[in-house]
Amino acid sequence: MKSFFEGIQYLFVDILFAPLDFLRSLELSSWFVANTINWIFMIICAAAMVYWIRQLKIFEDAGTEKQDTTAHSFLK
């Protein structure tokens, strides 16, 4: 049973996290390169927010946005 958990440790520490260890070692030489994963996530979130706001604008302009304040019983 111990070897099973050591195998899981080897998989994650030595194989799957190797790219992250490489990025961590880059931090002293180039901060921007070391944080590429963070930059990618920020770009994805910004693009999703722009898409969401454009969709809200489309529905607002078409008049299909239901803005009934009595949507919940506690707002009556």
HTML snippet that shows the backbone in 3Dmol.js (N, CA, C, O; Angstrom):
<script src="https://3Dmol.org/build/3Dmol-min.js"></script>
<div id="view" style="width:600px;height:400px;position:relative"></div>
<script>
const pdb = `
ATOM      1  N   MET A   1       0.821  -1.190   0.000  1.00  0.00           N
ATOM      2  CA  MET A   1       0.000   0.000   0.000  1.00  0.00           C
ATOM      3  C   MET A   1       0.871   1.263   0.000  1.00  0.00           C
ATOM      4  O   MET A   1       0.517   2.274  -0.606  1.00  0.00           O
ATOM      5  N   LYS A   2       2.002   1.186   0.682  1.00  0.00           N
ATOM      6  CA  LYS A   2       2.895   2.338   0.734  1.00  0.00           C
ATOM      7  C   LYS A   2       3.432   2.669  -0.661  1.00  0.00           C
ATOM      8  O   LYS A   2       3.564   3.841  -1.016  1.00  0.00           O
ATOM      9  N   SER A   3       3.735   1.652  -1.438  1.00  0.00           N
ATOM     10  CA  SER A   3       4.268   1.894  -2.779  1.00  0.00           C
ATOM     11  C   SER A   3       3.226   2.543  -3.698  1.00  0.00           C
ATOM     12  O   SER A   3       3.575   3.291  -4.611  1.00  0.00           O
ATOM     13  N   PHE A   4       1.954   2.253  -3.450  1.00  0.00           N
ATOM     14  CA  PHE A   4       0.885   2.873  -4.230  1.00  0.00           C
ATOM     15  C   PHE A   4       0.888   4.389  -4.030  1.00  0.00           C
ATOM     16  O   PHE A   4       0.824   5.149  -4.996  1.00  0.00           O
ATOM     17  N   PHE A   5       0.963   4.820  -2.773  1.00  0.00           N
ATOM     18  CA  PHE A   5       0.969   6.250  -2.491  1.00  0.00           C
ATOM     19  C   PHE A   5       2.273   6.903  -2.923  1.00  0.00           C
ATOM     20  O   PHE A   5       2.275   8.071  -3.311  1.00  0.00           O
ATOM     21  N   GLU A   6       3.375   6.178  -2.865  1.00  0.00           N
ATOM     22  CA  GLU A   6       4.632   6.708  -3.379  1.00  0.00           C
ATOM     23  C   GLU A   6       4.576   6.864  -4.890  1.00  0.00           C
ATOM     24  O   GLU A   6       5.180   7.782  -5.445  1.00  0.00           O
ATOM     25  N   GLY A   7       3.856   5.972  -5.557  1.00  0.00           N
ATOM     26  CA  GLY A   7       3.650   6.101  -6.999  1.00  0.00           C
ATOM     27  C   GLY A   7       2.835   7.328  -7.351  1.00  0.00           C
ATOM     28  O   GLY A   7       3.130   8.015  -8.328  1.00  0.00           O
ATOM     29  N   ILE A   8       1.800   7.608  -6.550  1.00  0.00           N
ATOM     30  CA  ILE A   8       1.001   8.813  -6.758  1.00  0.00           C
ATOM     31  C   ILE A   8       1.862  10.051  -6.522  1.00  0.00           C
ATOM     32  O   ILE A   8       1.771  11.025  -7.268  1.00  0.00           O
ATOM     33  N   GLN A   9       2.699  10.011  -5.484  1.00  0.00           N
ATOM     34  CA  GLN A   9       3.596  11.125  -5.205  1.00  0.00           C
ATOM     35  C   GLN A   9       4.553  11.355  -6.366  1.00  0.00           C
ATOM     36  O   GLN A   9       4.763  12.495  -6.781  1.00  0.00           O
ATOM     37  N   TYR A  10       5.126  10.299  -6.885  1.00  0.00           N
ATOM     38  CA  TYR A  10       6.056  10.410  -8.007  1.00  0.00           C
ATOM     39  C   TYR A  10       5.361  11.011  -9.234  1.00  0.00           C
ATOM     40  O   TYR A  10       5.921  11.867  -9.918  1.00  0.00           O
ATOM     41  N   LEU A  11       4.141  10.552  -9.500  1.00  0.00           N
ATOM     42  CA  LEU A  11       3.401  11.051 -10.652  1.00  0.00           C
ATOM     43  C   LEU A  11       3.194  12.560 -10.563  1.00  0.00           C
ATOM     44  O   LEU A  11       3.464  13.286 -11.519  1.00  0.00           O
ATOM     45  N   PHE A  12       2.717  13.026  -9.416  1.00  0.00           N
ATOM     46  CA  PHE A  12       2.406  14.443  -9.300  1.00  0.00           C
ATOM     47  C   PHE A  12       3.649  15.307  -9.132  1.00  0.00           C
ATOM     48  O   PHE A  12       3.777  16.336  -9.796  1.00  0.00           O
ATOM     49  N   VAL A  13       4.559  14.910  -8.261  1.00  0.00           N
ATOM     50  CA  VAL A  13       5.712  15.757  -7.952  1.00  0.00           C
ATOM     51  C   VAL A  13       6.718  15.765  -9.088  1.00  0.00           C
ATOM     52  O   VAL A  13       7.200  16.830  -9.472  1.00  0.00           O
ATOM     53  N   ASP A  14       7.043  14.614  -9.629  1.00  0.00           N
ATOM     54  CA  ASP A  14       8.123  14.530 -10.610  1.00  0.00           C
ATOM     55  C   ASP A  14       7.669  14.662 -12.057  1.00  0.00           C
ATOM     56  O   ASP A  14       8.479  15.004 -12.919  1.00  0.00           O
ATOM     57  N   ILE A  15       6.414  14.404 -12.346  1.00  0.00           N
ATOM     58  CA  ILE A  15       5.971  14.420 -13.746  1.00  0.00           C
ATOM     59  C   ILE A  15       4.995  15.570 -14.014  1.00  0.00           C
ATOM     60  O   ILE A  15       5.260  16.422 -14.862  1.00  0.00           O
ATOM     61  N   LEU A  16       3.874  15.597 -13.299  1.00  0.00           N
ATOM     62  CA  LEU A  16       2.826  16.565 -13.622  1.00  0.00           C
ATOM     63  C   LEU A  16       3.167  17.989 -13.196  1.00  0.00           C
ATOM     64  O   LEU A  16       2.742  18.943 -13.848  1.00  0.00           O
ATOM     65  N   PHE A  17       3.923  18.148 -12.116  1.00  0.00           N
ATOM     66  CA  PHE A  17       4.284  19.490 -11.656  1.00  0.00           C
ATOM     67  C   PHE A  17       5.625  19.959 -12.186  1.00  0.00           C
ATOM     68  O   PHE A  17       6.090  21.028 -11.790  1.00  0.00           O
ATOM     69  N   ALA A  18       6.257  19.210 -13.057  1.00  0.00           N
ATOM     70  CA  ALA A  18       7.549  19.612 -13.615  1.00  0.00           C
ATOM     71  C   ALA A  18       7.465  20.927 -14.393  1.00  0.00           C
ATOM     72  O   ALA A  18       8.365  21.754 -14.252  1.00  0.00           O
ATOM     73  N   PRO A  19       6.435  21.162 -15.204  1.00  0.00           N
ATOM     74  CA  PRO A  19       6.357  22.464 -15.881  1.00  0.00           C
ATOM     75  C   PRO A  19       6.220  23.634 -14.903  1.00  0.00           C
ATOM     76  O   PRO A  19       6.763  24.714 -15.140  1.00  0.00           O
ATOM     77  N   LEU A  20       5.499  23.415 -13.815  1.00  0.00           N
ATOM     78  CA  LEU A  20       5.346  24.480 -12.832  1.00  0.00           C
ATOM     79  C   LEU A  20       6.658  24.738 -12.093  1.00  0.00           C
ATOM     80  O   LEU A  20       6.960  25.882 -11.752  1.00  0.00           O
ATOM     81  N   ASP A  21       7.436  23.692 -11.846  1.00  0.00           N
ATOM     82  CA  ASP A  21       8.755  23.880 -11.242  1.00  0.00           C
ATOM     83  C   ASP A  21       9.668  24.672 -12.174  1.00  0.00           C
ATOM     84  O   ASP A  21      10.461  25.500 -11.728  1.00  0.00           O
ATOM     85  N   PHE A  22       9.547  24.408 -13.463  1.00  0.00           N
ATOM     86  CA  PHE A  22      10.332  25.169 -14.440  1.00  0.00           C
ATOM     87  C   PHE A  22       9.947  26.639 -14.420  1.00  0.00           C
ATOM     88  O   PHE A  22      10.820  27.506 -14.446  1.00  0.00           O
ATOM     89  N   LEU A  23       8.644  26.935 -14.373  1.00  0.00           N
ATOM     90  CA  LEU A  23       8.201  28.319 -14.315  1.00  0.00           C
ATOM     91  C   LEU A  23       8.647  28.991 -13.016  1.00  0.00           C
ATOM     92  O   LEU A  23       8.975  30.177 -13.009  1.00  0.00           O
ATOM     93  N   ARG A  24       8.659  28.238 -11.927  1.00  0.00           N
ATOM     94  CA  ARG A  24       9.114  28.793 -10.654  1.00  0.00           C
ATOM     95  C   ARG A  24      10.596  29.138 -10.710  1.00  0.00           C
ATOM     96  O   ARG A  24      11.017  30.143 -10.136  1.00  0.00           O
ATOM     97  N   SER A  25      11.387  28.327 -11.388  1.00  0.00           N
ATOM     98  CA  SER A  25      12.817  28.608 -11.498  1.00  0.00           C
ATOM     99  C   SER A  25      13.093  29.828 -12.381  1.00  0.00           C
ATOM    100  O   SER A  25      14.142  30.460 -12.258  1.00  0.00           O
ATOM    101  N   LEU A  26      12.163  30.154 -13.259  1.00  0.00           N
ATOM    102  CA  LEU A  26      12.307  31.334 -14.129  1.00  0.00           C
ATOM    103  C   LEU A  26      12.016  32.649 -13.413  1.00  0.00           C
ATOM    104  O   LEU A  26      12.308  33.722 -13.943  1.00  0.00           O
ATOM    105  N   GLU A  27      11.446  32.575 -12.221  1.00  0.00           N
ATOM    106  CA  GLU A  27      10.973  33.783 -11.559  1.00  0.00           C
ATOM    107  C   GLU A  27      12.089  34.792 -11.303  1.00  0.00           C
ATOM    108  O   GLU A  27      11.853  35.997 -11.397  1.00  0.00           O
ATOM    109  N   LEU A  28      13.267  34.344 -10.991  1.00  0.00           N
ATOM    110  CA  LEU A  28      14.357  35.272 -10.706  1.00  0.00           C
ATOM    111  C   LEU A  28      14.880  35.961 -11.965  1.00  0.00           C
ATOM    112  O   LEU A  28      15.385  37.082 -11.896  1.00  0.00           O
ATOM    113  N   SER A  29      14.763  35.303 -13.100  1.00  0.00           N
ATOM    114  CA  SER A  29      15.263  35.919 -14.336  1.00  0.00           C
ATOM    115  C   SER A  29      14.204  36.730 -15.070  1.00  0.00           C
ATOM    116  O   SER A  29      14.514  37.790 -15.614  1.00  0.00           O
ATOM    117  N   SER A  30      12.967  36.260 -15.098  1.00  0.00           N
ATOM    118  CA  SER A  30      11.912  36.982 -15.806  1.00  0.00           C
ATOM    119  C   SER A  30      10.574  36.746 -15.107  1.00  0.00           C
ATOM    120  O   SER A  30      10.018  35.648 -15.153  1.00  0.00           O
ATOM    121  N   TRP A  31      10.074  37.790 -14.465  1.00  0.00           N
ATOM    122  CA  TRP A  31       8.825  37.670 -13.729  1.00  0.00           C
ATOM    123  C   TRP A  31       7.650  37.434 -14.679  1.00  0.00           C
ATOM    124  O   TRP A  31       6.760  36.643 -14.367  1.00  0.00           O
ATOM    125  N   PHE A  32       7.632  38.104 -15.828  1.00  0.00           N
ATOM    126  CA  PHE A  32       6.515  37.973 -16.764  1.00  0.00           C
ATOM    127  C   PHE A  32       6.414  36.570 -17.340  1.00  0.00           C
ATOM    128  O   PHE A  32       5.314  36.038 -17.487  1.00  0.00           O
ATOM    129  N   VAL A  33       7.553  35.966 -17.667  1.00  0.00           N
ATOM    130  CA  VAL A  33       7.537  34.603 -18.210  1.00  0.00           C
ATOM    131  C   VAL A  33       7.121  33.609 -17.138  1.00  0.00           C
ATOM    132  O   VAL A  33       6.408  32.647 -17.424  1.00  0.00           O
ATOM    133  N   ALA A  34       7.560  33.834 -15.911  1.00  0.00           N
ATOM    134  CA  ALA A  34       7.220  32.919 -14.826  1.00  0.00           C
ATOM    135  C   ALA A  34       5.725  32.938 -14.517  1.00  0.00           C
ATOM    136  O   ALA A  34       5.190  31.965 -13.986  1.00  0.00           O
ATOM    137  N   ASN A  35       5.054  34.024 -14.841  1.00  0.00           N
ATOM    138  CA  ASN A  35       3.628  34.145 -14.552  1.00  0.00           C
ATOM    139  C   ASN A  35       2.768  34.004 -15.797  1.00  0.00           C
ATOM    140  O   ASN A  35       1.685  34.585 -15.864  1.00  0.00           O
ATOM    141  N   THR A  36       3.221  33.257 -16.768  1.00  0.00           N
ATOM    142  CA  THR A  36       2.454  33.100 -18.008  1.00  0.00           C
ATOM    143  C   THR A  36       1.098  32.452 -17.771  1.00  0.00           C
ATOM    144  O   THR A  36       0.119  32.813 -18.424  1.00  0.00           O
ATOM    145  N   ILE A  37       1.026  31.507 -16.851  1.00  0.00           N
ATOM    146  CA  ILE A  37      -0.263  30.862 -16.575  1.00  0.00           C
ATOM    147  C   ILE A  37      -1.248  31.885 -16.022  1.00  0.00           C
ATOM    148  O   ILE A  37      -2.420  31.880 -16.397  1.00  0.00           O
ATOM    149  N   ASN A  38      -0.788  32.751 -15.145  1.00  0.00           N
ATOM    150  CA  ASN A  38      -1.664  33.792 -14.600  1.00  0.00           C
ATOM    151  C   ASN A  38      -2.114  34.753 -15.689  1.00  0.00           C
ATOM    152  O   ASN A  38      -3.277  35.154 -15.723  1.00  0.00           O
ATOM    153  N   TRP A  39      -1.192  35.127 -16.588  1.00  0.00           N
ATOM    154  CA  TRP A  39      -1.556  36.029 -17.688  1.00  0.00           C
ATOM    155  C   TRP A  39      -2.601  35.384 -18.593  1.00  0.00           C
ATOM    156  O   TRP A  39      -3.539  36.049 -19.033  1.00  0.00           O
ATOM    157  N   ILE A  40      -2.444  34.102 -18.868  1.00  0.00           N
ATOM    158  CA  ILE A  40      -3.414  33.390 -19.720  1.00  0.00           C
ATOM    159  C   ILE A  40      -4.790  33.391 -19.069  1.00  0.00           C
ATOM    160  O   ILE A  40      -5.789  33.658 -19.736  1.00  0.00           O
ATOM    161  N   PHE A  41      -4.855  33.093 -17.766  1.00  0.00           N
ATOM    162  CA  PHE A  41      -6.137  33.096 -17.066  1.00  0.00           C
ATOM    163  C   PHE A  41      -6.761  34.489 -17.032  1.00  0.00           C
ATOM    164  O   PHE A  41      -7.978  34.620 -17.160  1.00  0.00           O
ATOM    165  N   MET A  42      -5.949  35.525 -16.862  1.00  0.00           N
ATOM    166  CA  MET A  42      -6.493  36.886 -16.857  1.00  0.00           C
ATOM    167  C   MET A  42      -7.042  37.269 -18.227  1.00  0.00           C
ATOM    168  O   MET A  42      -8.068  37.944 -18.312  1.00  0.00           O
ATOM    169  N   ILE A  43      -6.377  36.851 -19.298  1.00  0.00           N
ATOM    170  CA  ILE A  43      -6.865  37.138 -20.649  1.00  0.00           C
ATOM    171  C   ILE A  43      -8.175  36.406 -20.918  1.00  0.00           C
ATOM    172  O   ILE A  43      -9.094  36.975 -21.508  1.00  0.00           O
ATOM    173  N   ILE A  44      -8.265  35.150 -20.489  1.00  0.00           N
ATOM    174  CA  ILE A  44      -9.501  34.384 -20.663  1.00  0.00           C
ATOM    175  C   ILE A  44     -10.645  35.031 -19.896  1.00  0.00           C
ATOM    176  O   ILE A  44     -11.750  35.157 -20.424  1.00  0.00           O
ATOM    177  N   CYS A  45     -10.395  35.442 -18.658  1.00  0.00           N
ATOM    178  CA  CYS A  45     -11.444  36.087 -17.853  1.00  0.00           C
ATOM    179  C   CYS A  45     -11.867  37.421 -18.458  1.00  0.00           C
ATOM    180  O   CYS A  45     -13.055  37.741 -18.472  1.00  0.00           O
ATOM    181  N   ALA A  46     -10.918  38.194 -18.953  1.00  0.00           N
ATOM    182  CA  ALA A  46     -11.261  39.475 -19.573  1.00  0.00           C
ATOM    183  C   ALA A  46     -12.095  39.263 -20.833  1.00  0.00           C
ATOM    184  O   ALA A  46     -13.060  39.990 -21.064  1.00  0.00           O
ATOM    185  N   ALA A  47     -11.733  38.280 -21.643  1.00  0.00           N
ATOM    186  CA  ALA A  47     -12.500  37.988 -22.861  1.00  0.00           C
ATOM    187  C   ALA A  47     -13.906  37.513 -22.514  1.00  0.00           C
ATOM    188  O   ALA A  47     -14.866  37.893 -23.184  1.00  0.00           O
ATOM    189  N   ALA A  48     -14.040  36.695 -21.484  1.00  0.00           N
ATOM    190  CA  ALA A  48     -15.366  36.228 -21.073  1.00  0.00           C
ATOM    191  C   ALA A  48     -16.216  37.389 -20.560  1.00  0.00           C
ATOM    192  O   ALA A  48     -17.420  37.431 -20.815  1.00  0.00           O
ATOM    193  N   MET A  49     -15.611  38.317 -19.850  1.00  0.00           N
ATOM    194  CA  MET A  49     -16.354  39.466 -19.335  1.00  0.00           C
ATOM    195  C   MET A  49     -16.813  40.375 -20.478  1.00  0.00           C
ATOM    196  O   MET A  49     -17.939  40.871 -20.460  1.00  0.00           O
ATOM    197  N   VAL A  50     -15.958  40.590 -21.455  1.00  0.00           N
ATOM    198  CA  VAL A  50     -16.340  41.410 -22.609  1.00  0.00           C
ATOM    199  C   VAL A  50     -17.480  40.745 -23.371  1.00  0.00           C
ATOM    200  O   VAL A  50     -18.434  41.416 -23.764  1.00  0.00           O
ATOM    201  N   TYR A  51     -17.393  39.427 -23.584  1.00  0.00           N
ATOM    202  CA  TYR A  51     -18.456  38.691 -24.264  1.00  0.00           C
ATOM    203  C   TYR A  51     -19.766  38.801 -23.500  1.00  0.00           C
ATOM    204  O   TYR A  51     -20.815  39.036 -24.100  1.00  0.00           O
ATOM    205  N   TRP A  52     -19.717  38.633 -22.180  1.00  0.00           N
ATOM    206  CA  TRP A  52     -20.909  38.691 -21.341  1.00  0.00           C
ATOM    207  C   TRP A  52     -21.553  40.071 -21.406  1.00  0.00           C
ATOM    208  O   TRP A  52     -22.773  40.177 -21.533  1.00  0.00           O
ATOM    209  N   ILE A  53     -20.752  41.123 -21.322  1.00  0.00           N
ATOM    210  CA  ILE A  53     -21.286  42.480 -21.366  1.00  0.00           C
ATOM    211  C   ILE A  53     -21.899  42.776 -22.731  1.00  0.00           C
ATOM    212  O   ILE A  53     -22.931  43.442 -22.813  1.00  0.00           O
ATOM    213  N   ARG A  54     -21.278  42.290 -23.799  1.00  0.00           N
ATOM    214  CA  ARG A  54     -21.866  42.483 -25.142  1.00  0.00           C
ATOM    215  C   ARG A  54     -23.201  41.762 -25.280  1.00  0.00           C
ATOM    216  O   ARG A  54     -24.134  42.290 -25.886  1.00  0.00           O
ATOM    217  N   GLN A  55     -23.296  40.565 -24.722  1.00  0.00           N
ATOM    218  CA  GLN A  55     -24.564  39.839 -24.768  1.00  0.00           C
ATOM    219  C   GLN A  55     -25.636  40.573 -23.970  1.00  0.00           C
ATOM    220  O   GLN A  55     -26.785  40.650 -24.405  1.00  0.00           O
ATOM    221  N   LEU A  56     -25.276  41.109 -22.814  1.00  0.00           N
ATOM    222  CA  LEU A  56     -26.234  41.891 -22.040  1.00  0.00           C
ATOM    223  C   LEU A  56     -26.714  43.102 -22.829  1.00  0.00           C
ATOM    224  O   LEU A  56     -27.897  43.439 -22.796  1.00  0.00           O
ATOM    225  N   LYS A  57     -25.810  43.748 -23.530  1.00  0.00           N
ATOM    226  CA  LYS A  57     -26.161  44.915 -24.344  1.00  0.00           C
ATOM    227  C   LYS A  57     -27.098  44.525 -25.489  1.00  0.00           C
ATOM    228  O   LYS A  57     -28.035  45.262 -25.795  1.00  0.00           O
ATOM    229  N   ILE A  58     -26.856  43.379 -26.121  1.00  0.00           N
ATOM    230  CA  ILE A  58     -27.716  42.909 -27.212  1.00  0.00           C
ATOM    231  C   ILE A  58     -29.138  42.690 -26.707  1.00  0.00           C
ATOM    232  O   ILE A  58     -30.092  43.123 -27.353  1.00  0.00           O
ATOM    233  N   PHE A  59     -29.297  42.024 -25.563  1.00  0.00           N
ATOM    234  CA  PHE A  59     -30.629  41.761 -25.031  1.00  0.00           C
ATOM    235  C   PHE A  59     -31.290  43.041 -24.523  1.00  0.00           C
ATOM    236  O   PHE A  59     -32.510  43.183 -24.607  1.00  0.00           O
ATOM    237  N   GLU A  60     -30.509  43.953 -24.008  1.00  0.00           N
ATOM    238  CA  GLU A  60     -31.064  45.240 -23.555  1.00  0.00           C
ATOM    239  C   GLU A  60     -31.586  46.039 -24.734  1.00  0.00           C
ATOM    240  O   GLU A  60     -32.669  46.619 -24.656  1.00  0.00           O
ATOM    241  N   ASP A  61     -30.832  46.080 -25.826  1.00  0.00           N
ATOM    242  CA  ASP A  61     -31.260  46.830 -27.012  1.00  0.00           C
ATOM    243  C   ASP A  61     -32.477  46.199 -27.681  1.00  0.00           C
ATOM    244  O   ASP A  61     -33.315  46.911 -28.234  1.00  0.00           O
ATOM    245  N   ALA A  62     -32.585  44.868 -27.637  1.00  0.00           N
ATOM    246  CA  ALA A  62     -33.715  44.180 -28.260  1.00  0.00           C
ATOM    247  C   ALA A  62     -34.980  44.278 -27.411  1.00  0.00           C
ATOM    248  O   ALA A  62     -36.076  44.006 -27.902  1.00  0.00           O
ATOM    249  N   GLY A  63     -34.840  44.661 -26.152  1.00  0.00           N
ATOM    250  CA  GLY A  63     -36.005  44.789 -25.284  1.00  0.00           C
ATOM    251  C   GLY A  63     -36.483  43.472 -24.713  1.00  0.00           C
ATOM    252  O   GLY A  63     -37.589  43.412 -24.176  1.00  0.00           O
ATOM    253  N   THR A  64     -35.710  42.436 -24.804  1.00  0.00           N
ATOM    254  CA  THR A  64     -36.123  41.133 -24.284  1.00  0.00           C
ATOM    255  C   THR A  64     -35.652  40.906 -22.850  1.00  0.00           C
ATOM    256  O   THR A  64     -35.919  39.859 -22.260  1.00  0.00           O
ATOM    257  N   GLU A  65     -34.959  41.879 -22.303  1.00  0.00           N
ATOM    258  CA  GLU A  65     -34.476  41.766 -20.930  1.00  0.00           C
ATOM    259  C   GLU A  65     -35.646  41.996 -19.980  1.00  0.00           C
ATOM    260  O   GLU A  65     -36.261  43.063 -19.996  1.00  0.00           O
ATOM    261  N   LYS A  66     -35.952  41.006 -19.161  1.00  0.00           N
ATOM    262  CA  LYS A  66     -37.055  41.138 -18.216  1.00  0.00           C
ATOM    263  C   LYS A  66     -36.500  41.710 -16.919  1.00  0.00           C
ATOM    264  O   LYS A  66     -35.698  41.078 -16.232  1.00  0.00           O
ATOM    265  N   GLN A  67     -36.949  42.921 -16.602  1.00  0.00           N
ATOM    266  CA  GLN A  67     -36.461  43.580 -15.401  1.00  0.00           C
ATOM    267  C   GLN A  67     -37.594  43.779 -14.404  1.00  0.00           C
ATOM    268  O   GLN A  67     -37.794  44.873 -13.876  1.00  0.00           O
ATOM    269  N   ASP A  68     -38.307  42.734 -14.167  1.00  0.00           N
ATOM    270  CA  ASP A  68     -39.410  42.767 -13.215  1.00  0.00           C
ATOM    271  C   ASP A  68     -38.840  42.616 -11.806  1.00  0.00           C
ATOM    272  O   ASP A  68     -38.219  41.602 -11.489  1.00  0.00           O
ATOM    273  N   THR A  69     -39.052  43.615 -10.972  1.00  0.00           N
ATOM    274  CA  THR A  69     -38.498  43.549  -9.614  1.00  0.00           C
ATOM    275  C   THR A  69     -39.258  42.602  -8.718  1.00  0.00           C
ATOM    276  O   THR A  69     -38.822  42.338  -7.598  1.00  0.00           O
ATOM    277  N   THR A  70     -40.395  42.077  -9.179  1.00  0.00           N
ATOM    278  CA  THR A  70     -41.165  41.130  -8.372  1.00  0.00           C
ATOM    279  C   THR A  70     -40.849  39.700  -8.767  1.00  0.00           C
ATOM    280  O   THR A  70     -41.702  38.820  -8.656  1.00  0.00           O
ATOM    281  N   ALA A  71     -39.629  39.463  -9.228  1.00  0.00           N
ATOM    282  CA  ALA A  71     -39.250  38.120  -9.626  1.00  0.00           C
ATOM    283  C   ALA A  71     -39.189  37.188  -8.427  1.00  0.00           C
ATOM    284  O   ALA A  71     -39.385  35.979  -8.558  1.00  0.00           O
ATOM    285  N   HIS A  72     -38.914  37.758  -7.247  1.00  0.00           N
ATOM    286  CA  HIS A  72     -38.896  36.960  -6.018  1.00  0.00           C
ATOM    287  C   HIS A  72     -39.987  37.462  -5.100  1.00  0.00           C
ATOM    288  O   HIS A  72     -40.299  38.653  -5.076  1.00  0.00           O
ATOM    289  N   SER A  73     -40.555  36.559  -4.356  1.00  0.00           N
ATOM    290  CA  SER A  73     -41.670  36.934  -3.496  1.00  0.00           C
ATOM    291  C   SER A  73     -41.258  37.905  -2.413  1.00  0.00           C
ATOM    292  O   SER A  73     -42.088  38.695  -1.963  1.00  0.00           O
ATOM    293  N   PHE A  74     -40.016  37.879  -1.977  1.00  0.00           N
ATOM    294  CA  PHE A  74     -39.597  38.769  -0.890  1.00  0.00           C
ATOM    295  C   PHE A  74     -39.375  40.205  -1.384  1.00  0.00           C
ATOM    296  O   PHE A  74     -39.151  41.095  -0.563  1.00  0.00           O
ATOM    297  N   LEU A  75     -39.430  40.457  -2.697  1.00  0.00           N
ATOM    298  CA  LEU A  75     -39.268  41.809  -3.234  1.00  0.00           C
ATOM    299  C   LEU A  75     -40.591  42.532  -3.407  1.00  0.00           C
ATOM    300  O   LEU A  75     -40.600  43.710  -3.765  1.00  0.00           O
ATOM    301  N   LYS A  76     -41.704  41.862  -3.165  1.00  0.00           N
ATOM    302  CA  LYS A  76     -43.035  42.478  -3.355  1.00  0.00           C
ATOM    303  C   LYS A  76     -43.319  43.472  -2.275  1.00  0.00           C
ATOM    304  O   LYS A  76     -44.385  44.088  -2.267  1.00  0.00           O
TER     305      LYS A  76
END
`;
const viewer = $3Dmol.createViewer("view");
viewer.addModel(pdb, "pdb");
viewer.setStyle({}, {cartoon: {color: "spectrum"}});
viewer.zoomTo();
viewer.render();
</script>
